[in-house]
Amino acid sequence: MPKYVIERELPGAGKLSADELKAISQTSCGVLSKLGQSIQWLESFVTEDKIYCVYTAPNKELIKEHAMQGGFPANRIEEVKNMISPVTAE
């Protein structure tokens, strides 16, 4: 299954409270359950003004549909072509 990194521009994201992040997560999970098992949220990274999410899905269109139904941005969606880490250097 392809893996994607989604960049979501959300000014002030780094200042969101635990309750606000929980609400966003609940909205996302609710949409995911409606869309079925072919799309999965793996993790997200919250920065000052953006949230970077990692998903698996069969295509970008399903990622876009998730964002539309959830009411949150998906400003950039990139398919992961490979992964590297310090272990790659060994």
Secondary structure as UniProt FT lines:
FT   STRAND          3..9
FT   TURN            11..12
FT   HELIX           13..15
FT   HELIX           18..35
FT   TURN            37..38
FT   STRAND          40..46
FT   STRAND          50..56
FT   HELIX           60..70
FT   STRAND          76..79
FT   HELIX           86..89
//
